[in-house]
Amino acid sequence: MTDYILITSVTAEKLFGVFEESVRETCAKDYSAVQLDAWIARATPARWQQLLSGDLHFIAAVNQTSGELAGFASINPDGYLHSMFVRPGYQKKGVASFMLHALEDWVMRFQASDIYSEVSITALPFFLSQGFSIEREQTVVVNGVKMSNFLMRKPLICQPSETDYDELLCVWEEAVRSTHHFLSEEDIQYYKPLVRMIYLPGVDLYCFRNRERRIMAFMGLSNEMIEMLFVAPQEQGKGLGSRLIDFAIKEKGIYKIDVNEQNTIASRFYQHKGFKIVSRDAFDAAGKPYPVLHLEMK
């Protein structure tokens, strides 16, 4: 984002200025004047100074032309996104997503499995657009005044290691049994050791973990294609597969994928994501009579 640079040194007074302006002008449509006053009264410059001295990692986006502070955000190593505020004049210009991506990169250094935050009604659409999901709506009391917000969470993409292969295999088998109904038990037992001994070690793996560090979904990439993508049955329909696909396309520049023709749900999903069928083989890579569709995004 060439219009802005990120800095990590900012004063409490500047944080308070952006915070107050953002809350007063942006949140007025969702919160009463009494609620806004209580919110601002709690987060004084002195309070921001305390936060700057704690375990939060603060970043601020600065307009390269004017030098003006466009917004700021903070997070701790556990993945708790404490704050994100953007000046009204810089909203809907990519500043918030610019800062969020930077914080995601930072917190992944600490092996955090996800980012979670207490999100205002006003900010809810932005966080939903960034892959967060609502865990619950809640009422909080700020300086004696009740306010509504949302506890939201976003799993982070990380890379498993060889010690995770057995768990990845379990996810593979559970996913296959729930989606590949055309396979026989004999087929599953045939493919299982191939997945464990050959396919998993032969790709670059990426996954999502839950708060208990259990793997929810994973993807394997080669130099030019998505070789595998599996989501645990209980985690399907939550957007994890879609986010892995987006990561492969946007971050890795990969635009090819194969899918079993009989796995119609997956085939429709990939085509919905923008892939097109370019060819078909009557047999899979193991020589079994399960037709494979070759898809590309053009």
C-alpha positions, 0 to 999 in steps of 0.5 A: 500500500504505497500511500501509507507507511507503518510505524511502531512508535507513536504517542498516547496523545496521538492515539487518543486523537485518532480514537476520539475522532473515529468514535465520535464521527463514525460510531454515532450511528450505532451508539448513543451520545451517552454511550460514546461519552462513556467510551471516550472517558474510559480511554484517556491519554493516560490510559493509552500510555498505560497500554503502550507500556504493556504487552500490546504491539502498536502499529500506526499507518501514516499518510506518506504525503501529508505525514498525518496519522491515518489510523492505528491498531494493537495486538498482543502475542496471544492474538488478542486484537485490542484496538483498531481505529481509522480517522473518518477521512481515511476510512474505506481506503484500505487502511484498516486491512493494511494494518490488519494484515501487518498484525497477522504477520506479526502475531504468527511469529508467536504461534498464535492460532487465531486473532480474536477481538471485541468488535463494535457494531460499527466495525462489524461489517469490516471484520466479517469481510476480513474472515472473522466470524461472530462467536457471540453478541455481548453487553459490556458495561463501560463507566456504568453505561451498557453497550453492545459489541461482538466477540469475533475470531479469525483462524490464522493460516500456519504451516504444520510440521512432520510431527503433525502428519498423523493428525493431518492423515486423520483430517484427510480420512474424516474429510474423505469419508464425509465427501468422497462417497464414491470410494469404497473402504478398500479404496480408502485403505489403499490411499491412506498409506500413500497420503501419509508416506508420499503425498504429505511429505511431497507438498508445502502444507498450510493449515488452520488450527483451533484454540486447542491447537487441533488442525481444522483444515489443511492444504498442500501446494506444489510449485504450480498447483493446489495438490490437496485441500481437506476440511474436517467435517465439523468445520465445513461450511465455515469458509476455511477452504475458501480462505486457503484457496484465496491464500494459494492464489493471492500469496503463492500465485497458484491457479490450478487444481484437480478434483474428482469428477464424482466429488460434485460438491468440491467441483462446484465450490472450485468453480464458484471460486472462479476455476474453469474445467480445462480437461478431464482424465478418465483415471486418477493418478493411481490408475483407478477408474475415478475421473479427474477434472483439471481446473484452472483460474484464467 
